[in-house]
Amino acid sequence: MKKEKTLKIGTNWDNVLVPALRRCQRSLLIEVNAQSGTHEELDGSSPINLALVIDRSGSMHGRRLEAAKTAALGISKRLGVLDRLSLVSFDHEVTRHFANLAMNPEGLEQAQTTLMDLHPRGSTNLGGGWFEGAACIAERIDRSDLNEGHVLLLSDGMANKGVTNPDLLRNHAEELALRGIQTSTIGIGENYSPLQLDALAQGGQGRLHDAETSNDIIDVVLGELGEIRKKAAQDVQLIVKIPEGVKLEILTEVPVSQIGDLLQISLGTVLEGRKRPIAVLAEIPSYASGEILPFEMSLTWRDVESGKKCCSDPLQSKLRVVPSAEVFEEDRDIGVVGQIADLWEATLAYRAMLFNERGNLEGASNLYQEILFKFSKLVSILPDSNFRIQRLERAQSKVARHWSGRSKREALAISKKQMLNELDLRKRDMGKWHDRL
């Protein structure tokens, strides 16, 4: 049987009661989840169309390149005969070793032989390697019934040839994602560019991974194949109709646009069995007692199997305006507040570390300064509120200074995964992003 994916919206307010004739703040946790049904007439799932793009520049010499080759071999053995694999490597030049190779016994042998012949040399034309990998995917999409594919890029360096500007890389990745070409990236070691690799992953509706050891590289590459198989929907959009006068602030890092009372939030790809959280802060104006404030939400997405546009039934999540005497601060749901605070902290850390990486230390610090009052108000009912505020201040101090090396790359990748509820595919325990402060 073939699985049909249906997206569902879950909502949790910290308090559904609003005091009458007073302005107030409410926090909302939205979770988008993919559920599966079955269809009796169809069988199987779509073949995987994957391009591996491997950095073979001089800095990859030794264990890093060998681990990348081992992981690539592992992927080739896990693909089925209907799947297609492409291999591109790059240094100062870009080499297409093979494209859209069927993983039958002959294709598997060719892939293994080619991988064993990869050797390090030269500088880093990361953009050129990625473009070539995407071209392999596009060729297969254009000449078959496959409507999507995936590029997985591994690099330990900063692009210094070809397209190097992160904004341009993101724009190109966004354009290709609209054609069904998704990009995930793996940064290796202490010198890769988080700006360049995150731009490709963010624009490409994929994932940014961090790796240090040979085992990390193998774990992440093979784990990414599992994540690809779990993809339930792409180009996911959450539309929220806002009651008159209410202002919503999206605390999680997502593309957001608003026209009138309609807010559109772009979520990219959603995986089966993995909730996608969105943290929201609502500024509620003064309303008369008895008013009901409906927040109507719906989803649109593109089906992974057919490429068709789908939509959900609308969901209404309501706040109720009651006399002020009936609303108590201690009635706020501390579980919801804690989850929203965690997501907000992770998002702030991710944003601030990107500012820090660009050299904008003042901008990184200001991100924290601008929200300190609101954050303190949000967490005031939590038993660890003082600790959270102190941790926020430590993070502000850290990003206000020059910061480089492994600790920042680890913290950035881990904070982003917490923000998006992604798995860290490394098998060893990496702790929390704030362990690096």
QUIKABEL-V45859 format. One line per field, one symbol per residue. phi: phi as a letter, one per 40 degrees, with the letter a starting at -180 (. if undefined). psi: psi as a letter, one per 20 degrees, with the letter a starting at -180 (. if undefined). burial: b if it has 9 or more other C-alpha atoms within 8 Angstrom, else e. Layout:
phi->???
psi->???
burial->???
This chain:
phi->.ccbcbcbbbbaccaccbccgacabbbbbbbbbcbbbbbccbbgbcccbbbcbbcbcdccdgcccccccccccccdcccccccbbbbbbabcbbbccabfccccdcccccccccccccbcagbbccccccdcccccccccccbaccbaabbbbbabbbdbbgcbcdcccccccccccccgbcbbbbcbgbbcccccccccccccfbbcbbabcdcddcdccccccccccccbabfcbbbbcbcdgcbbbccccacbbbbgcbbbbcbgbbccgbcbcbcbbbcbccbccgcbbcbcbabbabcccbgccbacccbbbbbbcbddccbbdcccccccccccccccdccdcdccccdcccgcccccccdcccbdcccccccdcccbdcccccccccccccccbcaagcccccccccccccdcfcccccccccgbccccc
psi->qppppppqpqqoqhpipppqkqqrpqqpopppqpqpaqohiqqarqqpnpppoppkrhijqchghghgggghggghhiqrhirppqppqqdirppogqplpplrhghggggggghhjpqqqabnmgggggggghhgghggghjajpjrrppoppqjappjqbpiphgggggghgghhhjjoqpqqoppbijrohgghhgggghjkbqpqqqgrghgggggghhhghhghjphqrlpppppppqpipppooiqnqppqpocjpppppicppqpjopoqppqppopapqqqiqpopopqrqqrpphgijqprqrqqpppqqpprqhiipphiiqohggggggggggghggggghhggghijmhghghhgghhjgggghggjhiqhkggggghhghggghgiirppaagggggggghhhhghilqqoipiqoibqhiij.
burial->bbbebbbbbebebbbebbbbbbbbebbbbbbbbbbbeebeeeeeeebbbbbbbbbbbbebbeebbebbbbbbbbbbbebbeebbbbbbbbbbebebbebbbbbeeebbeebbebbeeeebebbbbbbbbbebbbebbbebbeeeebbbbbbbbbbbbbbbbbbbebebbbbbbbebbeebbbbbbbbbbbbbbbbbbbbbbbbbbbbbbbbbebebbbbbbbbbbebeeebbbbbbbbbbbbbeebebebbbeeebeeeebbbbbbbbbbbbebbbbbbbbbbbbbbbbebebbbbbbbbbbbbeeeeeeebeeeebbbbbbbbeebeeeebbbebbbbbbebbbbbbbbbbbbbbbeebbebbbebbeeeeeebbebbebbeebeebbebbbbbbbbbbeebbeeebbbbbbbbbbbbebeeeebeeeeebbeebe
